[in-house]
């Protein structure tokens, strides 16, 4: 799931991020430059509703 550049960009290169994994406490994001790191579910100031909830729902087969 791509992160809108309006919401967040790679801390290393400023590139686009993609949510590649999540658990009950974190999301893992990856950039096209190869940088990969964990962030809080509300890291993008969306109240967890734009990225975390849909990612978890899709993972559980509900989206």
Secondary structure, DSSP 8 states (H G I E B T S, - for coil): -EE-TTT---TTT---EEEEEE-SSEEEEEETTS-EEEEETTTTSSTTTTTHHHHHHHHTT--
